[in-house]
Amino acid sequence: MQVAVIGYGYWGINVSKSLFKNPNFHLKTIFDNDIQRVQEAQKIYSFDLYEDYDSILKDNNIEAIFIVTPPHTHYHLAKLALEAKKHVFVEKPLTTNVQQAYKLYEIAQKNNCALYCDHTFLHSPAIKWLKENIHSFGNIVYINSRRINLGLFQSSVDVIWDLAIHDISIIDALVGLDIKKANTFTKKYQNYPNNALANINLELHNGIIITINVSWLSPIKVREMIIGGEKKTAIYDDTQKNKITLFDTGVIIKDEFDKNSLYQKMVAYKLGEQQTPILENFMSLDASIASFHAAMLQSTLYHAQKDHVLRVIQALEIISKS
């Protein structure tokens, strides 16, 4: 299947690598408005050159478009590609508002095209393990997440749409995302137009409390999520080799112990039995692109992903307004 990559920045480089080694795809072209980026790609890959985006869309040999450009361009580029009856893979976020997302899915369905948003972390071995095992945690009480680093400041979206979108998509995959209450504190940095820091507090209708801290201002990179259940608690740290640490003691909801038993319970919680589950070994982006390929073979919308993507965008809008 011949495909085109639009945008050869940081993530476009990764997408191109993944496509190049995937036997289901042939990298027909890499296009970027910055000719120097295209020249960098030519040092690694052999591909056809096109004068502009419209020329790519007119090539009937190209069946799929991979859009890896700044978020504010996603809607326009994806709309043109879907209208040209191309399957479309879009870097997150799919769009920057939910009305545009609905419109894209409408066009995709009309033209029988697969429309796919790359929420890469959902395809990681760690999240796959959590989804398969979260039932053993008992009722989930809280999820606390930190996703912080120093820069890069985004010009077209704020830190919520850049970083918190990952946590929101993971939370939706694990426990759902039916928001009852939302309260968000945000802060800009100096005269930069977009919020660089946000503390997000959510209460879901199922009673789970969510706290998310995202920032472009941290001197260290943190990618940590704590999932607290009544029976077990897990720490998911994407920066570590062992990405999941499982604690075999959960949140004590009711004090049904005598003093000695309660003390023993507290000691067990602090010292705890810790496990580091053995995870499968595969690249998240490779798995995400494989899911897109499966959707194309079905010649239909990836409906389960559609509902997830719409929930995530709606949640981001609720959070931004709160």
C-alpha positions in Angstrom: 0.0 0.0 0.0 1.5 3.3 -1.1 1.4 6.1 1.5 2.5 9.7 2.0 3.8 11.2 5.2 3.0 14.9 5.6 5.3 16.6 8.0 8.8 15.5 8.8 9.4 17.0 12.3 10.1 15.1 15.5 7.1 12.7 15.3 7.1 12.6 11.5 10.6 11.1 11.7 9.3 8.3 13.9 6.3 7.6 11.8 8.5 7.4 8.7 10.8 4.9 10.4 7.9 2.7 11.4 6.3 2.8 8.0 9.6 2.0 6.3 10.0 -1.3 8.2 6.4 -2.3 7.9 5.9 -4.7 5.0 2.3 -3.6 4.5 3.3 -0.1 3.4 5.5 1.5 0.7 6.7 5.1 1.6 5.8 6.8 -1.7 6.6 10.3 -0.5 7.5 12.5 2.5 6.3 16.1 2.2 7.1 19.1 4.3 6.7 22.8 3.6 10.3 23.2 4.8 12.5 21.9 2.0 15.4 21.3 4.4 13.2 18.8 6.2 12.6 17.0 3.0 16.3 17.0 2.2 17.0 15.5 5.6 14.5 12.7 4.8 16.2 12.1 1.4 19.4 11.2 3.2 17.6 8.2 4.7 14.9 7.2 2.2 14.3 7.1 -1.5 10.9 8.6 -2.4 9.1 10.6 -5.0 9.0 14.4 -4.8 5.7 16.3 -5.2 5.2 20.0 -5.9 2.5 20.4 -3.2 -0.1 18.7 -1.1 -2.7 18.9 -3.8 -0.5 16.9 -6.2 -0.2 14.1 -3.6 -3.9 13.9 -3.2 -4.4 13.7 -7.0 -2.1 10.6 -7.2 -4.5 7.7 -7.3 -1.7 5.3 -6.4 -1.4 6.8 -2.9 -4.0 5.2 -0.8 -3.3 6.6 2.7 -2.1 9.9 4.1 -0.2 10.2 7.4 -0.7 13.7 8.8 2.1 14.6 11.2 1.8 18.4 11.3 1.0 21.0 14.0 -2.5 20.5 15.5 -4.2 23.6 14.0 -3.5 22.1 10.5 -5.0 18.7 11.2 -8.6 19.5 10.3 -7.9 21.2 7.0 -5.4 18.6 5.8 -7.5 15.6 6.9 -10.6 17.0 5.3 -8.9 17.4 2.0 -7.5 13.9 2.1 -10.8 12.3 3.0 -12.6 14.3 0.3 -9.9 12.8 -2.1 -11.0 9.4 -0.7 -7.7 8.6 1.0 -7.5 6.7 4.3 -6.1 9.1 6.9 -3.9 8.7 9.9 -3.6 11.8 12.1 -1.2 12.6 14.9 -3.0 13.6 18.1 -5.1 15.6 18.6 -7.4 14.7 15.7 -8.8 18.2 15.7 -8.8 21.1 18.2 -12.6 21.1 18.7 -15.2 18.4 18.7 -17.4 19.9 15.9 -14.5 19.5 13.5 -13.9 15.9 14.6 -17.6 15.0 13.9 -17.3 16.6 10.5 -14.2 14.5 9.6 -15.9 11.3 10.7 -18.9 12.2 8.6 -16.8 12.7 5.5 -14.9 9.5 6.2 -18.1 7.5 6.5 -19.5 9.0 3.4 -16.4 8.1 1.4 -15.9 4.7 3.1 -12.4 5.7 4.4 -10.7 4.8 7.6 -10.0 7.8 9.8 -7.6 7.1 12.6 -6.1 9.3 15.4 -2.7 8.2 16.8 -3.1 8.0 20.6 0.1 6.1 20.7 0.3 5.2 24.4 -2.9 3.1 24.1 -0.9 0.7 22.0 2.0 0.3 24.5 2.8 -3.0 26.2 2.2 -1.3 29.6 -1.3 0.0 28.8 -2.2 -3.3 27.2 -1.2 -5.0 30.5 -3.1 -2.6 32.6 -6.3 -2.9 30.5 -6.1 -6.7 30.8 -5.4 -6.7 34.6 -7.2 -3.7 36.0 -10.1 -5.8 37.1 -7.9 -7.4 39.7 -7.4 -4.0 41.4 -10.9 -3.9 42.8 -12.9 -0.7 42.5 -10.6 2.1 41.4 -10.6 4.9 43.9 -8.2 7.4 42.3 -5.8 8.1 39.4 -3.0 10.6 39.9 -0.8 11.5 36.9 2.2 13.8 36.3 3.4 14.5 32.8 6.0 17.3 33.0 9.2 18.4 31.1 11.1 21.5 30.1 9.7 22.8 26.8 9.0 22.4 24.0 6.5 25.2 24.0 3.8 24.6 21.4 2.5 27.5 19.3 -0.9 26.1 18.2 -2.0 24.4 21.4 -1.6 24.8 25.2 0.0 22.3 27.6 -3.4 20.6 28.2 -3.9 19.7 24.5 -0.2 18.9 24.1 0.4 16.7 27.2 -2.8 16.0 29.2 -4.4 14.5 26.1 -2.1 11.4 26.7 -3.3 11.0 30.2 -7.0 11.6 29.3 -6.8 9.0 26.5 -5.2 6.4 28.9 -7.8 7.1 31.6 -10.6 6.7 29.1 -9.2 3.3 28.0 -8.8 2.1 31.6 -11.9 3.4 33.5 -14.0 5.5 31.1 -14.3 9.2 31.0 -17.8 10.3 32.1 -16.9 13.6 33.8 -19.2 14.8 36.7 -17.1 17.7 37.9 -14.0 19.5 36.5 -11.7 22.1 38.0 -8.6 23.3 36.3 -5.9 25.8 37.3 -3.7 27.0 34.4 -0.7 29.4 34.2 1.1 31.1 31.3 4.8 31.7 31.3 5.9 35.3 30.8 4.4 36.6 27.6 3.9 33.3 25.9 0.3 33.1 24.6 -0.5 29.5 25.6 -0.8 28.0 29.1 2.4 26.3 30.1 1.2 24.7 33.3 -2.1 23.1 34.4 -3.4 21.2 37.4 -6.5 19.3 36.5 -9.0 17.9 39.0 -11.8 15.6 37.8 -14.6 13.6 39.5 -16.1 10.9 37.3 -19.7 9.8 37.6 -18.4 6.4 38.7 -16.8 8.1 41.7 -13.2 7.9 40.6 -11.1 11.0 41.5 -8.6 12.1 38.8 -5.7 14.5 39.3 -3.4 15.4 36.4 -0.4 17.7 36.6 1.1 18.8 33.2 3.9 21.3 32.6 6.4 22.6 30.1 8.4 24.2 32.9 9.9 21.3 34.8 13.7 20.8 34.8 13.1 17.0 34.8 11.0 14.7 32.6 8.3 12.8 34.5 5.7 10.4 33.0 4.1 8.8 36.0 0.6 7.6 36.7 -0.6 6.0 39.9 -3.8 3.9 39.8 -5.2 3.2 43.2 -7.7 0.4 43.7 -9.3 -1.1 46.8 -7.2 -4.3 46.4 -4.1 -3.2 44.4 -2.2 -0.1 43.4 0.0 0.3 40.3 2.6 2.9 39.4 3.0 3.3 35.7 6.3 5.1 34.9 7.0 5.4 31.2 10.6 6.7 31.8 11.6 3.5 33.6 12.8 0.1 32.2 10.3 -1.6 34.4 7.3 0.5 33.5 4.8 -1.0 35.9 5.2 -1.6 39.7 2.3 -3.4 41.3 1.6 -3.1 45.0 -0.4 -6.0 46.4 -2.2 -3.7 48.9 -4.9 -1.2 48.0 -6.7 1.7 49.5 -8.2 1.1 53.0 -11.8 2.3 52.7 -13.2 1.0 55.9 -11.5 0.5 59.3 -12.7 -3.0 60.1 -9.5 -4.0 61.9 -8.5 -4.0 65.5 -5.5 -1.8 66.3 -2.9 -4.6 65.9 -4.4 -5.8 62.5 -4.6 -2.2 61.2 -1.0 -1.6 62.2 0.0 -4.7 60.3 -2.0 -3.6 57.3 -0.3 -0.2 57.3 3.1 -1.8 57.5 2.2 -4.2 54.7 1.1 -1.1 52.6 4.4 0.8 53.3 6.8 -2.1 52.9 4.5 -3.9 50.6 4.8 -6.8 48.2 6.0 -5.3 45.0 5.8 -6.9 41.6 7.1 -5.8 38.2 5.0 -7.6 35.6 6.8 -8.9 32.5 5.5 -7.0 29.6 5.5 -7.8 25.9 8.2 -6.2 23.8 7.0 -4.1 20.9 7.0 -0.5 19.9 3.8 1.5 20.6 3.9 3.4 17.3 4.3 0.1 15.3 1.2 -1.3 17.0 -0.7 1.9 16.4 0.1 1.9 12.7 -0.8 -1.8 12.5 -4.2 -0.9 14.0 -4.6 1.7 11.3 -3.8 -0.9 8.6 -6.4 -3.3 10.1 -9.0 -0.5 9.9 -8.1 0.2 6.2 -8.5 -3.5 5.4 -12.0 -3.4 6.8 -12.8 -0.5 4.4 -14.8 1.1 7.2 -14.5 3.5 10.1 -12.7 2.2 13.1 -15.9 2.8 15.2 -14.5 1.8 18.7 -11.6 4.3 18.2 -14.0 7.0 16.9 -16.0 7.0 20.1 -12.8 7.1 22.2 -11.4 10.0 20.2 -14.6 12.0 20.5 -14.7 11.4 24.2 -11.1 12.6 24.6 -11.7 15.8 22.6 -14.9 16.5 24.5 -13.1 16.0 27.8 -10.3 18.4 26.8 -12.9 21.0 25.9 -14.6 20.6 29.4 -11.2 20.8 31.1 -10.2 23.9 29.1 -13.4 25.7 30.0 -13.2 24.8 33.7 
